[in-house]
Amino acid sequence: MDTLRSVALFVAAAVAEIGGAWLVWQGVREHRGWAWIGAGLVALGIYGFVATLQPDAHFGRILAAYGGVFVAGSLAWGMALDGFRPDRYDVAGALLCLAGVAVIMYAPRSS
């Protein structure tokens, strides 16, 4: 059950961080205004909070593993909202990152 909770928290963190960065990007680069930027900053703050809810107590492990989720999630976000089409190297890299997440977070460890 901890693994399922952890995966759900990684997904929530990715939505908050990637979504927040995208909102800031839209506000600045696409000239959508301060409301978009402000919403992005709020979402980025939520990301910081969500990361603290992971069951593992090690900050470095959580953030290192989350990096892989961020890579794959960013590509998925780009596909869903910006029409980005990843090539096979993007997909291979994202899969390697997710394999790293699995090893870092869910490998059996002695207490």
C-alpha positions as CSV (number, residue, x, y, z in Angstrom):
1,M,0.0,0.0,0.0
2,D,2.9,2.4,0.7
3,T,4.1,1.9,-2.9
4,L,0.7,2.8,-4.3
5,R,0.5,5.9,-2.1
6,S,4.1,6.9,-3.1
7,V,3.3,6.6,-6.8
8,A,0.1,8.6,-6.4
9,L,2.1,11.3,-4.5
10,F,4.7,11.4,-7.3
11,V,2.0,11.9,-9.9
12,A,0.4,14.7,-7.8
13,A,3.8,16.3,-7.3
14,A,4.4,16.1,-11.1
15,V,1.1,17.7,-11.9
16,A,1.7,20.5,-9.4
17,E,5.3,21.2,-10.5
18,I,5.0,20.7,-14.2
19,G,1.6,22.5,-14.3
20,G,3.0,25.3,-12.2
21,A,6.0,25.8,-14.5
22,W,3.7,25.6,-17.5
23,L,1.5,28.3,-16.1
24,V,4.4,30.6,-15.5
25,W,5.7,29.8,-19.0
26,Q,2.2,30.7,-20.4
27,G,2.1,33.9,-18.3
28,V,5.5,35.1,-19.4
29,R,6.3,33.6,-22.8
30,E,2.8,33.5,-24.2
31,H,1.9,36.9,-22.6
32,R,-1.2,35.6,-20.7
33,G,-0.5,37.8,-17.7
34,W,0.1,37.9,-14.1
35,A,-2.9,35.7,-13.1
36,W,-1.3,32.8,-14.9
37,I,2.0,33.5,-13.3
38,G,0.4,33.7,-9.9
39,A,-1.4,30.5,-10.4
40,G,1.8,28.9,-11.4
41,L,3.6,30.1,-8.3
42,V,0.8,28.6,-6.1
43,A,1.0,25.3,-7.9
44,L,4.8,25.2,-7.4
45,G,4.3,25.8,-3.7
46,I,1.8,22.9,-3.6
47,Y,4.4,20.7,-5.3
48,G,6.9,21.5,-2.5
49,F,4.3,20.5,0.1
50,V,3.2,17.3,-1.7
51,A,6.8,16.1,-1.8
52,T,6.9,16.1,2.0
53,L,4.1,13.5,2.2
54,Q,6.1,10.7,0.7
55,P,6.4,7.7,3.2
56,D,10.2,7.6,2.9
57,A,11.9,10.0,5.3
58,H,15.0,10.8,3.1
59,F,14.8,14.1,1.3
60,G,17.7,13.2,-1.1
61,R,16.1,9.9,-2.1
62,I,12.7,11.4,-2.7
63,L,14.0,14.3,-4.8
64,A,16.3,12.1,-6.8
65,A,13.6,9.7,-7.6
66,Y,11.1,12.5,-8.3
67,G,13.6,13.7,-11.0
68,G,12.8,10.7,-13.1
69,V,9.1,11.2,-12.6
70,F,9.6,14.9,-13.7
71,V,11.3,13.9,-16.9
72,A,8.6,11.4,-18.0
73,G,5.8,13.7,-16.8
74,S,7.2,16.7,-18.6
75,L,7.2,14.8,-21.9
76,A,3.7,13.6,-21.2
77,W,2.5,17.2,-20.4
78,G,4.1,18.5,-23.6
79,M,2.2,15.8,-25.6
80,A,-1.1,16.6,-23.9
81,L,-1.0,20.4,-23.8
82,D,1.5,21.6,-26.4
83,G,1.3,19.1,-29.2
84,F,4.8,17.8,-28.6
85,R,5.6,14.5,-30.3
86,P,8.5,12.7,-28.5
87,D,10.8,10.7,-30.6
88,R,12.1,7.2,-29.7
89,Y,15.1,8.7,-27.8
90,D,12.8,10.8,-25.7
91,V,10.7,7.7,-24.9
92,A,13.8,5.6,-24.2
93,G,15.2,8.3,-21.9
94,A,11.9,8.6,-20.0
95,L,11.7,4.9,-19.5
96,L,15.3,4.8,-18.2
97,C,14.4,7.5,-15.8
98,L,11.3,5.6,-14.6
99,A,13.4,2.5,-14.1
100,G,15.7,4.6,-12.0
101,V,12.8,5.8,-9.9
102,A,11.8,2.2,-9.3
103,V,15.3,1.2,-8.2
104,I,15.8,4.2,-6.0
105,M,12.4,4.2,-4.3
106,Y,11.1,0.6,-4.3
107,A,14.2,-1.7,-4.2
108,P,14.1,-3.9,-1.1
109,R,16.4,-2.5,1.7
110,S,17.3,-3.7,5.1
111,S,16.2,-1.5,7.9
